[in-house]
């Protein structure tokens, strides 16, 4: 009897241990899928942790999928279908953005859904794409995916707290410490040069003890003073309209509404 109990416990333990890796793998596939083998195991794990942290913090899924080919579909259709049929997205509304990389013709595409359509406008998609292309073209895929994750974090935060980034509300590029220091030093050098030049022009000037010393005797006599208002000029400038381009959308093969965009690298 004891043997049967022990064997039952061992069998149960083996079942639990076999399920845990499967669950972990399934969880990872919701954030990072590297079918094209562009990442090392260490890079994949690091990227998974980053994507999962951002997704849970923002309550909006951020994920990356790499494939070797598109199975005859357009990159837009493949990305939309991959998102839909693999149940990507955060929560019941499946909010999110997914970056697809296809090595067949070196395509990239970002498909958005739910709140992702709001957070990532057409301008935003192009902006992020331009940030990625250099690293993608150089084969530095891990760096490109890190840039994608950080940009997504910033864009979602902006959309949650105010107006999404768009053509009329562009992201502000931050200067590095090195460039800030160079700018300060350059400004200081220019200021010193200007002051030195002005100082050299004033060598013949001497301070006078009284203001009357600057006036030639008998050269000016003020007997009467009047103020006359002649005319005024009003210039009118039209206030520029705050027109955002927003996000264009399309319907996927499963009937879901997506936003997004992409290009070549």
C-alpha positions as CSV (number, residue, x, y, z in Angstrom):
1,X,0.0,0.0,0.0
2,X,2.8,2.4,0.9
3,X,4.6,1.6,-2.4
4,X,1.4,2.5,-4.3
5,X,1.1,5.8,-2.4
6,X,4.8,6.7,-3.0
7,X,4.5,5.8,-6.7
8,X,1.4,7.9,-7.0
9,X,3.1,10.9,-5.4
10,X,6.1,10.5,-7.7
11,X,3.9,10.3,-10.8
12,X,2.0,13.4,-9.7
13,X,5.2,15.3,-9.1
14,X,6.5,14.3,-12.6
15,X,3.2,15.5,-14.1
16,X,3.6,18.9,-12.3
17,X,7.2,19.3,-13.3
18,X,6.4,18.5,-17.0
19,X,3.6,21.1,-17.0
20,X,5.7,24.0,-15.5
21,X,8.2,24.3,-18.5
22,X,5.3,24.1,-20.9
23,X,3.5,26.9,-19.1
24,X,6.8,29.0,-19.1
25,X,7.3,28.4,-22.8
26,X,3.7,29.4,-23.5
27,X,4.1,32.6,-21.5
28,X,7.3,33.5,-23.4
29,X,5.6,33.0,-26.7
30,X,3.2,35.8,-25.9
31,X,6.1,38.3,-25.8
32,X,9.0,36.9,-27.9
33,X,8.9,34.3,-30.7
34,X,12.2,33.9,-32.5
35,X,11.5,31.4,-35.3
36,X,14.2,33.0,-37.5
37,X,16.8,32.5,-34.8
38,X,18.0,36.1,-34.7
39,X,18.7,36.1,-31.0
40,X,20.9,34.1,-28.6
41,X,19.1,32.3,-25.7
42,X,20.4,35.0,-23.3
43,X,19.1,37.8,-25.5
44,X,15.8,36.1,-25.9
45,X,15.3,35.7,-22.2
46,X,16.4,39.3,-21.5
47,X,14.0,40.6,-24.1
48,X,11.2,38.5,-22.8
49,X,11.7,40.0,-19.3
50,X,11.6,43.5,-20.7
51,X,8.6,43.0,-22.9
52,X,6.6,41.3,-20.1
53,X,7.5,44.0,-17.6
54,X,6.4,46.8,-19.9
55,X,3.2,44.9,-21.0
56,X,2.1,44.3,-17.4
57,X,3.0,47.8,-16.3
58,X,1.2,49.5,-19.2
59,X,-1.7,46.9,-19.4
60,X,-1.0,46.8,-23.1
61,X,0.9,43.9,-24.8
62,X,4.2,44.6,-26.4
63,X,5.7,41.7,-28.4
64,X,8.2,40.7,-31.1
65,X,7.9,37.8,-33.6
66,X,10.5,36.8,-36.1
67,X,9.8,34.4,-39.0
68,X,11.7,33.1,-42.0
69,X,8.8,33.7,-44.5
70,X,5.3,35.0,-44.9
71,X,3.7,31.8,-46.4
72,X,2.6,33.7,-49.5
73,X,0.8,36.5,-47.5
74,X,1.5,40.2,-47.4
75,X,3.4,41.3,-44.4
76,X,0.4,43.2,-43.1
77,X,-1.9,40.1,-43.5
78,X,0.6,37.8,-41.9
79,X,1.1,40.1,-38.9
80,X,-2.6,40.7,-38.3
81,X,-3.4,37.0,-38.6
82,X,-0.5,36.0,-36.3
83,X,-1.8,38.5,-33.7
84,X,-5.5,37.3,-34.0
85,X,-5.1,33.6,-34.3
86,X,-2.5,33.4,-31.4
87,X,-4.7,35.5,-29.1
88,X,-2.2,38.2,-28.6
89,X,-3.1,41.3,-26.6
90,X,-3.6,42.3,-23.0
91,X,-6.9,41.8,-21.2
92,X,-10.3,41.2,-22.6
93,X,-9.9,44.0,-25.2
94,X,-6.6,42.5,-26.3
95,X,-4.8,45.9,-26.4
96,X,-1.4,45.7,-27.8
97,X,1.3,46.1,-30.5
98,X,3.3,43.4,-32.2
99,X,6.5,43.8,-34.2
100,X,6.9,41.2,-37.0
101,X,10.3,40.6,-38.7
102,X,10.3,38.5,-41.8
103,X,13.7,37.6,-43.2
104,X,12.4,36.3,-46.5
105,X,12.3,39.8,-48.1
106,X,13.6,41.7,-45.0
107,X,10.2,43.2,-44.0
108,X,9.2,44.6,-40.7
109,X,5.6,45.4,-39.7
110,X,4.0,46.7,-36.5
111,X,0.3,45.6,-36.1
112,X,-1.8,47.4,-33.4
113,X,-5.0,46.4,-31.8
114,X,-7.4,48.0,-29.2
115,X,-5.7,50.7,-27.3
116,X,-2.6,50.0,-29.4
117,X,-4.4,51.7,-32.3
118,X,-4.9,54.8,-30.2
119,X,-1.4,54.9,-28.7
120,X,0.4,54.3,-32.0
121,X,-0.7,56.7,-34.7
122,X,0.5,56.5,-38.3
123,X,3.1,59.1,-37.5
124,X,4.1,57.1,-34.4
125,X,4.5,53.9,-36.4
126,X,6.8,55.7,-38.9
127,X,8.7,57.4,-36.1
128,X,9.5,54.1,-34.4
129,X,10.2,52.4,-37.7
130,X,12.9,54.9,-38.5
131,X,14.4,54.4,-35.1
132,X,14.7,50.6,-35.8
133,X,15.9,50.5,-39.4
134,X,19.5,51.2,-38.8
135,X,20.0,48.5,-36.2
136,X,17.9,46.0,-38.3
137,X,19.9,46.7,-41.4
138,X,23.2,46.3,-39.5
139,X,22.0,42.9,-38.1
140,X,21.9,44.1,-34.6
141,X,18.4,42.7,-33.9
142,X,18.6,42.6,-30.1
143,X,19.4,46.4,-30.1
144,X,16.5,47.0,-32.5
145,X,14.1,45.1,-30.3
146,X,15.3,47.0,-27.2
147,X,14.7,50.3,-29.0
148,X,11.2,49.0,-30.0
149,X,10.4,48.1,-26.4
150,X,11.5,51.4,-24.9
151,X,9.8,53.5,-27.6
152,X,6.5,51.5,-27.0
153,X,6.8,52.2,-23.3
154,X,7.2,55.9,-23.9
155,X,4.4,56.1,-26.5
156,X,1.9,54.2,-24.3
157,X,2.7,56.4,-21.3
158,X,2.1,59.5,-23.4
159,X,-1.2,58.2,-24.7
160,X,-2.4,57.2,-21.2
161,X,-1.5,60.6,-19.7
162,X,-2.4,63.0,-22.6
163,X,-2.5,63.3,-26.3
164,X,-0.8,60.4,-28.2
165,X,2.3,61.3,-30.1
166,X,1.4,62.5,-33.6
167,X,2.5,65.0,-36.3
168,X,1.3,67.9,-34.2
169,X,2.6,66.4,-30.9
170,X,6.0,65.0,-31.7
171,X,8.3,63.2,-29.2
172,X,11.1,65.3,-27.9
173,X,14.5,63.7,-28.5
174,X,16.6,63.9,-25.4
175,X,20.3,65.0,-25.6
176,X,23.0,62.9,-24.0
177,X,25.2,64.3,-21.3
178,X,28.1,64.5,-23.7
179,X,26.2,66.8,-26.1
180,X,24.8,68.9,-23.3
181,X,28.4,69.6,-22.0
182,X,29.6,70.4,-25.6
183,X,26.7,72.8,-26.1
184,X,27.4,74.6,-22.8
185,X,31.1,74.9,-23.6
186,X,30.5,76.1,-27.2
187,X,28.1,78.8,-25.9
188,X,30.6,79.9,-23.3
189,X,33.4,80.2,-25.8
190,X,31.2,82.3,-28.2
191,X,30.1,84.6,-25.4
192,X,33.7,85.2,-24.3
193,X,34.7,86.0,-27.9
194,X,31.8,88.5,-28.3
195,X,32.5,90.3,-25.0
196,X,36.3,90.5,-25.8
197,X,35.5,92.0,-29.2
198,X,33.2,94.6,-27.7
199,X,35.7,95.4,-24.9
200,X,38.4,96.1,-27.5
201,X,36.2,98.7,-29.2
202,X,35.8,100.6,-25.9
203,X,39.5,101.3,-25.1
204,X,39.2,105.1,-26.0
205,X,36.2,105.7,-23.9
206,X,36.7,107.3,-20.5
207,X,34.1,107.7,-17.8
208,X,33.0,111.4,-17.2
209,X,32.2,112.7,-13.7
210,X,28.8,114.2,-14.8
211,X,26.3,113.8,-17.5
212,X,26.6,117.4,-18.6
213,X,30.1,116.7,-19.8
214,X,28.6,114.8,-22.7
215,X,26.5,117.8,-23.9
216,X,28.0,120.6,-26.0
217,X,27.2,123.9,-24.5
218,X,24.4,125.8,-26.3
219,X,23.7,122.9,-28.6
220,X,20.3,122.0,-27.3
221,X,17.6,124.1,-25.6
222,X,14.2,122.6,-24.7
223,X,11.5,125.2,-24.4
224,X,8.3,123.2,-24.9
225,X,7.4,119.5,-25.1
226,X,4.2,117.8,-26.4
227,X,3.3,114.2,-27.0
228,X,1.2,113.3,-30.1
229,X,-0.3,109.9,-30.9
230,X,0.1,109.4,-34.6
231,X,-1.1,105.9,-35.5
232,X,-1.1,102.2,-34.5
233,X,-0.4,99.1,-36.5
234,X,-2.1,95.7,-35.8
235,X,-0.8,92.6,-37.4
236,X,-3.0,89.5,-37.4
237,X,-1.6,86.0,-37.8
238,X,-3.9,83.0,-38.1
239,X,-3.5,80.5,-35.3
240,X,-2.4,77.2,-36.6
241,X,-4.9,74.4,-36.2
242,X,-4.0,71.4,-34.1
243,X,-4.7,68.7,-36.6
244,X,-3.5,65.2,-35.7
245,X,-3.3,62.6,-38.4
246,X,-4.4,59.8,-36.0
247,X,-4.4,56.1,-36.9
248,X,-5.6,54.6,-40.2
249,X,-7.2,51.2,-39.7
250,X,-8.0,48.1,-41.8
251,X,-9.9,44.8,-41.2
252,X,-8.0,41.5,-40.9
253,X,-9.0,38.2,-42.4
254,X,-10.7,37.3,-39.1
255,X,-12.8,40.5,-39.2
256,X,-10.8,42.3,-36.5
257,X,-9.8,46.0,-36.8
258,X,-6.1,46.7,-36.8
259,X,-3.8,49.7,-37.2
260,X,-0.1,49.5,-38.1
261,X,2.5,50.0,-40.7
262,X,6.0,48.9,-41.7
263,X,8.7,48.8,-44.4
264,X,11.9,47.2,-45.5
265,X,15.3,47.1,-43.8
